[in-house]
Amino acid sequence: MSTSNSEVKVDEITTAGIQLKTSRRWLADAVELLSSMRFAISLLTIIAVASVIGTVLKQNEPMPNYVNQFGPFWFEVFGKLGLYAVYSSWWFLLIMTFLVISTSLCIARNAPKMIKDVRSWRENVREQSLRNFHHKAEWTSATAPAELARQLAERIAAKGYKTKLVAKDNATLISAKQGAANKWGYIFAHSAIVIICIGGLLDSDLPIRAQQWLYGKTPFNGNGIIAQIPEEHRLGLGNPTFRGNTLIPEGSASSTAIIPQKDGVMIQDLPFTIQLKKFIIDFYSTGMPKLFASEVVIRDNADGHTFAATIKVNQPLIYKGIAVYQSSFEDGGSKLKLTAYPMAGAGTASFPVSGEVNGTTPLVNNGNTDYTIEWSGFRPFNVENMAQSGDDLRAVTKAKSLNQRLGEDLSSHLGNAAKSANKKDLRNVGPSVQYKLRDKTGQAREFSNYMQSIKVDDAYVFLAGVRDTPDEPFRYLRIPADDEDTVQEWMRMRAALLNPELRQAAAHRYAQRAIPESREGIATLRVQLEQSAMRGLSLFAGSDKQVGGQAGELAGYLAISKFLEQVPPQEQEKAADIFMKILNGSMWDLWQVAREKDGLKQLPADEKHARFLQLATNALSDASFYNAPVYLQMTGFDEIKASVFQVTRSPGKKVVYLGCLLLVLGVFSMLYVRERRLWVWIRPDQDAAGQSHALMAMSSQRKTLDFEKEFEVLRTQLKQSEA
């Protein structure tokens, strides 16, 4: 029994020992992996790829922007990977943490050896080992060994080497070194990586996440007054690091910053209040902005102390460890006055509309409130390159089914706002307003209208932009300016075109004007011409049921091109030419009939008004694609500017600066400081009493031409004592 018990105990001890060795081996292997160069390089590669993604892909944008850009599927994929906030994603912070651990272990393993090597004189060498060096030299000197050692040590020291004389068995060894600080370069460079990563982690959102984990802080994703947002969505004054934004209109103040989060925002309380007194913007002669600045008053919330300051781009205000940067500027709720012109039906009555940027206004049109205006932006100035004023609506009206010649004929009437041939300098084209029209079903289209007429292709027009989605560029309807620099005449023509009675009157007048009564046998031709003119006006107005299946489905030049497809191909060119002449003539009479109806006199048929008629006809064709119940023209505004400040507390910034300094020192030391070791073994000459034999050897980490030259110079100078 005792033997068996002993055997069991031995087995248990052996098993425990094996398990202990296995656990130690596993720990050693893990430490070896973490501290290896290949692991650190892999981490640096991943960080570099992540940094490229974070640079190319805009970070911390509103989520709808990413949905519009990538679509629902890839939006979800990229969201799961955290690509919309790469530098604060869990995997990026985890990689940074592992890089700190890896580099720290590497420093802990190698730094003591390097420091020991820097201090070492490597005097434990033998004469035979020096003979194995590639760079060596031997000579005999008549000087006694002791005196020769002293002389050579002085000459070596004069070349900038540190020397040490070591007594050997019946010999003297001169051990010299220079550039031993090269080893410090490796230590500084690796330490810099650790310090920079720690600084980055200090300035990350780890402190905010810690407060969410420990104190139950949650992002706020609703609407409301900032002062009334509950405490669980707010971060206190003791928050060690943050980076947020605050928008302050002129005359208003704020003591909080908004920190964007993936599913909402966090409210960061500040120890002071920022009041914006005035926002200043200055321009270059080209119209481009030159200076953004904000005149503010800072009030300390603790003691009530106030002082004035000016915050400029790249010139932040720093107070109580918090930096306030001039980030950008926005509209602070400007008051807008506009006139609404109907774009549907034969009505001409305009009505006033007012609104406030970032607010909403019900659109009351003929007693109906089917639409709501969402005022999304206002610009008091617009610096534009008019050679690239945006796509024109007429670009979509070209019918591909017609032959090439007919297509070119129509294209000459259609034009394109983006095809301006004159490449001119940027210039300010005046104020503009941007808004959305949202119907009862929640569908919305976005519009951008300029307040003043703009010269495009040698004609003054009012640009009215429209787009269906935010990621599309604006397409512009070009409404020609009349003699009074207004849209009144074009609106009068638009309403007349949709009035069947006025179209009939215009067709009749055109036939009477084209075929005078003095000619014989003209009744039948005049009736046919009047019918053709009526058909052309009806097609252009979208009121002909023979095109598109129902009235209003097709209009403008697209309706005409669709109608001309019914003509045999060999006759389409001639038919198009005749049809366009009849349309242009009847449009002139329609304009004059509409003016007479409103009690105005007829206009002279000169080149100026002919040019206006051509532009107006083109714009009337575009109007069928504008697809809006009204056109809103801004008539006045009361601008209220707002500054966007970036408010940061960055304790890691100084840490990063220290890391950058060490990195520069480390890289400089590694690249430009060369470590050299020199040994001279001096012993009495065996063949001649009183003389000395010297053996010199030299080594360096990098064999360069400079090293070869230095070796030759040293060998020559040291051998001057040779007999």
Steps between C-alpha positions, in 0.01 A plus 500: 500500500777746585670430171182569309438825689854613423454425134174700495665798666789488255255493209308795641817702548617414150165599349498830690853572382408430140194727525713777656761468224224500236341816642838669522581398145165636381564830682852519358372435149235770538755753625734400217224560243387831647853637517606378158567740214268315260207550739571873536538544123170321445328735743658805336382376159142466622516847659632644172214340303247627756650850477461494122135401539448773758655754263309399187164442669359805677471428869212569740259615229123468554391142439253591218795633300663156508173329407466725196863445403535123540146364504329303779706180463850646506391757756429216743826321413716809545308588816575160655869553421495842664631678189293813562708575812819303441715672761254432780393152393562220749730305268719803424538578869572132569774499236649815652497332841673189366757718324577672830536162673710354218738793478527526880595131525754549221653793689498307828682208338757688295558834672706357793722315252545812289577719799749241625660491155525882494685495831714202409863550384525149361842461653469121528662442164810304412780572263403210279139613472616844384696336220172359366355848437472614140627850580835450682856620485832406669819689545813517715611810688831590667304654784458308823159332546384724785598820322353376170169420670485851644579663164249290306228562759549875464487482120185289510335735751585795274283338231196513731520150644459411863789280608582258778834331568481146629805310626525150359752222555827667393297733271285810499161528325361833384119466468332796332146574387310773324131538408376269774193729519380319188346243732299774669342569162331160503380555856369851423324390179325205665412708807358768270257247350378408847469864611318609184256209527436580866438864405259384230316278745478787750336717234268225377146442619610234750424733795150555359447128452622440854237743630237320294604164647549615859246780544227405254548796266311455173486698172203727440322444168193722530414867462472759769656792680857423610444634851212254548685187386518249788815441702563152362581659162739762640871483580628692798776759533740231618499320166876467430483512121242588236462649154167664424336781306274785591301725264435850632295762308598866530373643827455155656710301745577138581663315789480151348653305214349222291704179469378284209444133573398210279141498620458856622694773678645564843470841665827628646467773763770769488642697795438824312241662271582619149297796370539589132493876455587513129611267225750649255572378148737661253558422132770506239450707185387180322211465743648204688489517881826619656425528871257344745499647849265525796490773760389331822459568869602223740331478838642272769209305647675463836586859593319705233821644357460618139743601229484566125694301242524448126513146367644451151580202284824344635493746790292327770402627840638285784339541841508261795667232291226512235576618146230673296567493124325690222374201303253641248194718478132433438174683477362592839134519401487778240158651429395456138240677286394344171237520229330181383406474132268216393661238275181301428171601342409820322509720811738796523436627852816506710502515880758578771677230702725548801715255688794445728803289417483160673126550549189393307215690335169358370454580132150644466419496128141576399383393845685166480776403742620185326864602531734611776810709437808391697755783491835322493746772404569860409811655349545878482771449238588228252840481333438302183682405184227574251664268248392217731162623622348154513296273276204653322162329495484508122776242476246225566254600229694377200316217327735220395246340269522787245766502234829676572416813303171554678676440833758765418223740398320458831828516692563844355179613671562311823845619605667416830598723790810288553626561145611858543790556264649793690737395779499798732630568848290427804258776594232575752153451350300613800276339764324166468250300702478124535187318611301179473139461394350207688156368410248326725646157422840607633669516159724801448702666226773753564522840333767769481400840358716805441364837596654706218518443129830356380667541165526158336583458131472877442149518646369584846298220656367400841639159598260263676668174602332171579614152600326186619764370747776673700779314321394634159623830355243774446344531155405855413195652339608824332219756512591800280493845656262743329549871430438578867742228616215290640330167425162665438496466120604136509236422760244675280601280204489186715144571613389593145642176358274301733193710413312335206321824409825696476663222300209512254523878475875481443465234229234709323711814516806316372305363199364848425849652525670225295242506215371855434139540389599676177599176340242293306393148591648513842214395725581130492876557551436739788273248673760224455776725632288598799437134575871421471585788733237384749633145480855624563400712800292218645784252458743740660261564790449127556129524423487275193355157585646343187849519654578303815156347537353775718520874530799633687704180485745647247570867434760731353751389241471139610131498399586651163775248433262220598237635261750528213583132530170439322638671189682277247879510565583655164268795576585557868766763436273717289206446735708598804618820334144604405360403839759701692437809285126478565560446873735797532260727312194395697693535831564864414131561441416311819725739690338807347147364558585441866628858534186640341289297741684667789455846347858539376613624161666279242877478490711579192616194308871586529807287559492554877146368540561220251789385719277514806232297320750228411626473860146511637388220267795287610418565865132415444609164363716448810217591733329166439799336668531753783201328660418753769170671582669839543822681425632690800701813431675664792426871530668586829677360803625584846822303534597346833844339498611219728847374584582133535768449763691182565552464873767255614676387812806305386730389782666260258618783274809579708567129536491466122735798464745329735471181298565688177811660652631161606416358157702772327793446736477125456485505121781756484716288730437181306564657158779747567686368804735211414644290776870416458718282720880512499753278672880525511693210654849610608768257620878492508659395171641148530772563242637831628542597861352833602273518197124450476264307277153649435194326359208725406147380418185701421131417450173675425136397465482646148788461259499817290752694292533746786595218733760373255647848475499547877678169548773595254550839669521346846737228387728757339501733800552223755784342302698826509675356805622205289879448501 
